[in-house]
């Protein structure tokens, strides 16, 4: 099975500070979200909080110290997310989940697994 190409992260710039934020996910940021009850398959059931949660969690990979009130303000200043931006965040989240599945075989594992 061919490996699919990972989507590009989203970059946003804070107009007040000119700081550029790269929104993306990795295993740690997905675990952080899930430990707080976030469910990617259900987040659109509560769009107001679901989208802001997804946006906040996307900061975790590259900007762990950005507080929730800061991400909420950025999202408000952006007037929300466009559908294609929400879709990209979902794709990035899903790509990180799929990285938990080994394709082809383990390369450097010292652990022996028997089925």
Secondary structure, 3 states (H helix, E strand, C coil): CCCCCCCCCEEEECCCCCCEEEECCCHHHHHHHHHCCCCCCCHHHHHHHHHHHHHHHHCCCCCCCCCHHHHHHHHHHCCCCCHHHHHHHHHHHHHHHHCCCCCCCCCCCCCCCCC
